[in-house]
Amino acid sequence: MPCRWPGPTRFALWHEQATLEGAAAVVLPGGFAYGDYVRAGVIARFSPVMRAVGAFAADGGLVLGICNGFQVLAEAGLVPGALLRNGSLRFAGHEVAIAAERLDTPFTHALDGRHALRMPVAHGEGRYYADDATLDGLERDGRILFRYVDGAGAPATPSDPANPNGSLRAIAGVLNAAGNVAGLMPHPERAAEAILGSDDGMGIIRSLVESAAGATHGPAVAGGWRRSGSGGAVTVAERPVEPLHRRLGVTDDELDAIRERLAGRDPNDLELAMFSVMWSEHCSYKSSKPLLRTLPTAGEGVVAGPGENAGVISIGDGLAVAFKIESHNHPSAVEPYQGAATGVGGILRDIFTMGARPIAVLDALRFGDPADARTRHLVDGVVHGVGGYGNCVGVPTIGGELVFDPTYAGNPLVNVMAIGLLDERRLTLATAGRPGDLVVLYARPPVGTASAGRRCWPAPRSATTTRPSAHRSRSVTHSRRSS
C-alpha cells in the first residue's frame, strides 16, 4: 500500500509490478501470504515488486512493514533479524502494550510521549530473533523502535505474557541502519479509531504520513532524516537480477547438462522449472544415489528392484512382500503433522501401485531434547501424522523406534516404512511392456457434472484387455456402468 503525495492518495500495487509508480512511502501490510507454511514471508520476498521496494529503500524511501510485512522485510534483508514461530507455538491474537524507544524517527515523531501504546497482534510467527552481536548492535545504534512492555511499562521478558511471542529483548519493532525502513509486529492500523478500542496506532500512521510529505515537498523531519535521490521513481532495472536457473536451485553445471539434453538449446521457463523440480534432492536423490548404489539390489528372491515404485521380495508359495522406506525430514520440520502424514501417503501409494495390499506402517524417528518446547511440538505432530494417515486408510502402525538427542534439535529425522503383501501374479510394474499398450485411468468426475455418480465395476469377460508384463503376460479387465 504505497502513499502518494500530495493528497494523501493511497493506492495498491500488485506483487508482479516492477515499479512503485512514484510513491512517497510504502507500507507492506499485515496478512497472510502463499508460502507462509514454509516460513512466513519467504516466498513473498521474491515477488518482483519487492525488488522495486528494495531499490526504493536503498534510495532513502520510507518503508513500513506491519506483521506479515515485517516478516517479508526480514526475509528480504531490509531489516535485521528474523521472525520465528511464537514461543507458545500458538497463534497470538489479542491486544498488547508497546512503548517507543525513540521519538525522533520518521515512524514515531508524532507520538505523544513515551507512554505505552495499546494495539492488537495477530500472528503465529512473530518471535523476534537475532544473534547476540546483532542485538547488541541494535541497542548501541538506537535501532530498536518498539518494545513489548508489562503493566509497569518495563520491557517484558520472553516468558512474560505481555511479550506475546517470546521476542528477544522484548523487541516489537526495529529500524534498518539508515533509519528509513521499519518493521513492526503489532497492527497500528487496527488501533486507528477509538471505536476500535484504541486509537494509539494513529500516532505511528501520522508520523509516516508527515515524514513522507516532508521528504517530498518540504524540510526533513524526524531528527535529521531526509530523502534524497530520484524521488520515488525506482524500477527493478536499478538492481541486478539473478539468473532464473539459480533462483530455481539449478547450478550452472546442471544448466549445461540440460542444454545437452535439449540438443544445445536453452530451456524455456517451464522446462527449466520442471528440471529444477525433477532434479531436486527430494525427487532425484542426486546426492544420495552414489551411496544407495553401494547397497545390494539383486538376489534369488528379488522380484522387483531399483527403478520400481517399491522393492518386492518373494516369500514362497507364490506370495511376495513389497516394501518402501521414505524420509520426510524437512517437510516434517516445517509442518510436522502434514509432513509426516504425506510421507506415509506417498509410500502407501508406492505399495499399492505394485499390485500389493498395504498391511503395515513402521517409523524410525529422531528428535532433539524433549525438554524443549519445539521438540515436543514436533514429536506430537509427527506421531499423530504417521498414525493419522494410516488410520484413515486402515493400515496400522505396528512398530518403530524413537530417539532423542541434541544433535537433532530443530532438524528431526522422520523415516517411515510401508509393507504390502501380494500374489506374484498380480505384480504391476512401472514400465510399459510395448508401444500401443493401453493405459486406463479410473476417476470419479466432480459432483454436479453430467457423469457424476458413475462408478468403476469389474468387467465382463468380453471386455478383457491383455497387457504384457516384464515377468509374464496377464489380463486386466476394466469396464464401467451406471450405478
C-alpha angles and dihedrals in degrees: 000000000000122000116223124196147258099033106034093256121179120201135170128235125208116234092243094057117114099205137046092223096235097308118177093206137005129217119195099202130213123263138097129291140197108274096032088119087065096045125322110266096002095117098033092056089067093058112122091240090060090064088057090047090052092051090045091053092047087054090055100264119153115252127178121186117196121198104310086019088057089052091051092050091051092049089049091051093241092123127026126256134023138266111233135186111295113269090240090053086229134106112265115216114160143088119290137181122240132176129207116241092199134028097191101076131100087253102047111027093101094053117115103239130304100298119134117278119215119214137138131265124206114179146110097202107043104117105125113223136177135148119270094258091054092046092050090049092051090052093046095047096043093243097136101101103181137009132197109248135196128230091283092052094251122134109273118239118235090259095046114106087227086068097068098195107022095256115183113255088002091280113177098162139012141190131225119242093268093049095233099100121063134180120202126180101198119071114248091176089063090055098049100110133043090232087066090059097262138032094192091113093065091077090062093045092047091050091055094045094049093044092051092048092049093047092055103034110015149015122319120271133191106059100318100316111149134177116233138178131031100003096239103311093124123151133183091255088080092068125057115248120226113232113267095239092058092047087054092051097254115138124224090250091051090050089055090051090051090053090052090053090050094053093259101309127120116256118246118239094267093049091047091051091050092049090049090055098043093043093048118113090248093059105027105029086218095167097040100044094084089056094044091053089064091066121092113259105167132069145127094278098043110114098169127012139168116351095042129096091254140359117261127199127186116238098183137260090069093298129120138187122228119201138178133182125196137177119219098177105141096038089052092049089054099042109002101194097044094037093055095039094052089048089058092044092054096053094043087056090051090053099050093042086064088060093258130128112235109235106168147015127206132182141201112200134186124189139166129252109331089215088069115093094221092052090054089049091053094046092050093049097043096046092048091045094053094045095038096057093045091049091052092060097033099253115131127221099233103179150332143146136269126202129180119202133150088237089076097049107142091353109075124185112227113186119172131182132198126198128198138183125220145167105249089229089064094054111138119199130205094234128080115241098222142339112285097035113140125246113204119196118195117199138149112243118234116280111263097037122116092255097044115134097033116132139199114253133182110273127242116247091260091064096060121138119194117222120182120224130209087245103034143339116262139164129255118195122203138168142139134217137173117277 
